[in-house]
Amino acid sequence: MKERVLILGGGIIGLACAFEAASDGSREVTVVERGGFGGQATGAAAGMLAPFSENVEQPDAFFELCLDSLRRYPEWVERIEERSGMEAGLRRTGSLGVALHEADLLPLQSRLRWQRAAGSGAELLTAAQAARLEPRLAACAGGIYTPAEAHVDAPQLAAALEQACRSVGVRLRAGQGGLASLELRPGDAPECPVALTTERGERFEGDRLVLCAGAWSGEFERLFGLPETIHPIRGQICAYGVPDGEVRHMVFTSQAYWVGKSGGRLVCGASEDVAGFCTDVTDRGIGRLERWSARAFPMLAGMRPSLRWAGLRPATRDGRPLIGRLSGYPQVLFAAGHYRNGILLAPATAAAVLGLLEGDELAASAAFHPERFRRGFSAHPSGAFAPSAGAGTSAPSRAEAAGRGDDAGRTAAAPGGPRRGRA
Ligand SMILES: Cc1cc2nc3c(=O)[nH]c(=O)nc-3n(C[C@H](O)[C@H](O)[C@H](O)COP(=O)(O)OP(=O)(O)OC[C@H]3O[C@@H](n4cnc5c(N)ncnc54)[C@H](O)[C@@H]3O)c2cc1C
């Protein structure tokens, strides 16, 4: 009998995990989605694949994961496009990090050496060179050009991925509402299968459960007795109507970014707001982007964005995702909390989840272990995590999750940790 894998959440992470898990035909994969496929944050994202621009301080495990994912992208997108017959909108434009002031040059210079060693191919640019690369840019002090970076059309990629999932036999169940109940016992599959019932009243059974609920994943940390670290950080973002090709690269400044998309859209993002699960767009949030747009691209002065929207990034306490298996419930895997980089990290996350499903316990780095915030947890010498003596799981034997999780009155804690970036 095929192993049955249940995936909760149909954003880019859930769909990517489903596609990978189902591709070799050895598993029966079902994605259970509360609303529509394509996700929440996923549908809002700028789609930048920018590990170098997003990791400006030092190479660490998170940077390595981002870089690994970027390297997987071309082949991954090719497979998705082949399976779906749809385009994902991958554009290898490279990026331009711009110093609008002399003081902004130092951070660009200091990241150059280690990023070049990691394969960025980056070059420092004088003001004149930056102007030649990006003629519409305002006068600046200089910049850094990173040819290795690219971007995709995130909603288009998600739509292609959904179709690719269908073509490899993934069962897609949308409109399920929240989780009404979850039944499982500590221990390993197949003796301890998982059963979940949705608010719509459908019941799903599986041998494995992969939790990919984006900004709503905190409720599952809570359910399994873990500290609740995943929380929403709203990103407000907008797009100007600008002819294709006017802005050739992804452009980053210390305050905002711009990405030219097909169809005459120049996307500018993004705010980072603590607003609970509220997805309202505010004049204040977009006004800030408008001011920076006018500053960086004089052609945008006096123009208003033609589109404005917002999404909820799934943030974690240290800015890193949760990817791994629960020690007390080995049939349960987390793949959530990708914060600003979930589009970039989708292929590497899916590969790690596939490795874990295949029994490779080192497929996901200990740096991303879902229990790392629990007191008493320590890294095992092998690199895997192991609970210290006496640190058992406190998740109930029959876990009941009630409510939709859209708790508009709640205020999320600001993400801590050293991560800096802009997506
Ligand atoms: C403005 C903005 C710009 C961004 N730009 C970039 C970028 O340029 N590059 C990049 O890499 N990343 C970017 N990101 C981050 C990226 O969008 C996210 O990290 C990524 O989309 C997270 O994917 P996800 O599948 O985990 O979450 P989501 O896309 O939010 O999907 C989660 C899904 O789970 C479902 N769900 C929740 N609870 C349940 C439940 N109980 N049962 C069933 N389903 C459930 C939800 O309905 C949703 O469909 C950006 C984000 C924002 C907001």
PDBQT file of the ligand as one rigid body, heavy atoms in Angstrom, charges set to zero:
ROOT
HETATM    1  C1  LIG A 501       4.333  41.638   0.641  1.00  0.00    +0.000 C 
HETATM    2  C2  LIG A 501       5.132  40.363   0.630  1.00  0.00    +0.000 A 
HETATM    3  C3  LIG A 501       6.212  40.243  -0.230  1.00  0.00    +0.000 A 
HETATM    4  C4  LIG A 501       6.962  39.069  -0.237  1.00  0.00    +0.000 A 
HETATM    5  N1  LIG A 501       7.980  38.953  -1.133  1.00  0.00    +0.000 NA
HETATM    6  C5  LIG A 501       8.702  37.801  -1.176  1.00  0.00    +0.000 A 
HETATM    7  C6  LIG A 501       9.736  37.651  -2.134  1.00  0.00    +0.000 A 
HETATM    8  O1  LIG A 501       9.990  38.549  -2.935  1.00  0.00    +0.000 OA
HETATM    9  N2  LIG A 501      10.446  36.491  -2.136  1.00  0.00    +0.000 N 
HETATM   10  C7  LIG A 501      10.182  35.474  -1.257  1.00  0.00    +0.000 A 
HETATM   11  O2  LIG A 501      10.863  34.451  -1.298  1.00  0.00    +0.000 OA
HETATM   12  N3  LIG A 501       9.183  35.593  -0.343  1.00  0.00    +0.000 NA
HETATM   13  C8  LIG A 501       8.454  36.726  -0.281  1.00  0.00    +0.000 A 
HETATM   14  N4  LIG A 501       7.460  36.873   0.641  1.00  0.00    +0.000 N 
HETATM   15  C9  LIG A 501       7.272  35.814   1.638  1.00  0.00    +0.000 C 
HETATM   16  C10 LIG A 501       6.484  34.652   1.050  1.00  0.00    +0.000 C 
HETATM   17  O3  LIG A 501       5.339  35.150   0.412  1.00  0.00    +0.000 OA
HETATM   18  C11 LIG A 501       6.088  33.670   2.155  1.00  0.00    +0.000 C 
HETATM   19  O4  LIG A 501       7.211  33.296   2.921  1.00  0.00    +0.000 OA
HETATM   20  C12 LIG A 501       5.480  32.403   1.545  1.00  0.00    +0.000 C 
HETATM   21  O5  LIG A 501       4.461  32.733   0.630  1.00  0.00    +0.000 OA
HETATM   22  C13 LIG A 501       4.923  31.505   2.624  1.00  0.00    +0.000 C 
HETATM   23  O6  LIG A 501       4.256  30.448   1.983  1.00  0.00    +0.000 OA
HETATM   24  P1  LIG A 501       3.296  29.492   2.801  1.00  0.00    +0.000 P 
HETATM   25  O7  LIG A 501       2.792  28.468   1.865  1.00  0.00    +0.000 OA
HETATM   26  O8  LIG A 501       4.012  29.036   4.029  1.00  0.00    +0.000 OA
HETATM   27  O9  LIG A 501       2.143  30.464   3.332  1.00  0.00    +0.000 OA
HETATM   28  P2  LIG A 501       0.814  30.982   2.603  1.00  0.00    +0.000 P 
HETATM   29  O10 LIG A 501       1.059  31.360   1.207  1.00  0.00    +0.000 OA
HETATM   30  O11 LIG A 501       0.235  32.018   3.493  1.00  0.00    +0.000 OA
HETATM   31  O12 LIG A 501      -0.102  29.704   2.581  1.00  0.00    +0.000 OA
HETATM   32  C14 LIG A 501      -0.578  29.118   3.776  1.00  0.00    +0.000 C 
HETATM   33  C15 LIG A 501      -1.883  28.444   3.433  1.00  0.00    +0.000 C 
HETATM   34  O13 LIG A 501      -2.308  27.673   4.554  1.00  0.00    +0.000 OA
HETATM   35  C16 LIG A 501      -3.721  27.772   4.626  1.00  0.00    +0.000 C 
HETATM   36  N5  LIG A 501      -4.155  27.410   5.978  1.00  0.00    +0.000 N 
HETATM   37  C17 LIG A 501      -3.966  28.083   7.131  1.00  0.00    +0.000 A 
HETATM   38  N6  LIG A 501      -4.508  27.404   8.160  1.00  0.00    +0.000 NA
HETATM   39  C18 LIG A 501      -5.052  26.278   7.644  1.00  0.00    +0.000 A 
HETATM   40  C19 LIG A 501      -5.764  25.170   8.204  1.00  0.00    +0.000 A 
HETATM   41  N7  LIG A 501      -6.017  25.083   9.508  1.00  0.00    +0.000 N 
HETATM   42  N8  LIG A 501      -6.183  24.195   7.369  1.00  0.00    +0.000 NA
HETATM   43  C20 LIG A 501      -5.934  24.258   6.029  1.00  0.00    +0.000 A 
HETATM   44  N9  LIG A 501      -5.264  25.276   5.449  1.00  0.00    +0.000 NA
HETATM   45  C21 LIG A 501      -4.824  26.271   6.250  1.00  0.00    +0.000 A 
HETATM   46  C22 LIG A 501      -4.005  29.219   4.269  1.00  0.00    +0.000 C 
HETATM   47  O14 LIG A 501      -5.350  29.381   3.853  1.00  0.00    +0.000 OA
HETATM   48  C23 LIG A 501      -3.008  29.447   3.137  1.00  0.00    +0.000 C 
HETATM   49  O15 LIG A 501      -3.561  29.149   1.877  1.00  0.00    +0.000 OA
HETATM   50  C24 LIG A 501       6.654  38.011   0.650  1.00  0.00    +0.000 A 
HETATM   51  C25 LIG A 501       5.549  38.130   1.488  1.00  0.00    +0.000 A 
HETATM   52  C26 LIG A 501       4.787  39.285   1.478  1.00  0.00    +0.000 A 
HETATM   53  C27 LIG A 501       3.589  39.380   2.374  1.00  0.00    +0.000 C 
ENDROOT
TORSDOF 0
